[in-house]
Amino acid sequence: MAVELDPQLMDILACPTDDHAPLRTGTPADPDADVLTCTSCGRSYPVRDGIPVLLIDEAVLPASSPDGAGEDG
């Protein structure tokens, strides 16, 4: 099920990392995922019971990125 949040809320939500980039619903691989994804770093934040959990410790790093973030080795 796709995340459905108020458009005004989506306008003000931002990634809690230092760059504070906007968030989009879903992921590039799964636009219907119950997550918000950062448009800059690619971290995905869960949405539980309609509430975005914007904690860096709860974020899922992208599988791969140009700067190597998200790779374990």
Residue pairs with C-beta under 8 A, 6 or more apart in sequence:
1 32
1 34
2 25
2 26
2 31
2 32
2 33
2 34
3 25
3 26
3 33
3 34
3 35
3 36
3 47
4 50
5 13
5 25
5 47
5 50
5 52
10 23
10 25
13 22
13 23
13 36
13 52
13 54
14 20
14 21
14 22
14 23
15 21
15 22
15 23
15 38
15 39
15 40
15 41
15 43
15 45
15 54
16 54
16 55
16 56
17 38
17 40
17 41
17 43
17 56
19 40
19 41
21 38
21 39
21 40
21 41
22 38
22 39
23 36
23 37
23 38
23 39
23 45
23 52
24 36
24 37
24 39
25 31
25 35
25 36
25 37
26 32
26 33
26 35
26 37
27 33
27 35
27 37
27 44
28 37
33 44
34 46
34 47
34 48
35 44
35 45
35 46
35 47
35 60
36 44
36 45
36 47
36 52
36 54
37 43
37 44
37 45
38 44
38 45
41 62
41 65
41 69
42 61
42 62
42 65
42 69
42 70
43 56
43 59
43 60
43 61
43 62
44 59
44 60
44 62
45 52
45 53
45 54
45 55
45 58
45 59
46 52
46 53
46 58
46 60
47 53
61 69
61 70
62 69
62 70
63 70
64 70
64 71
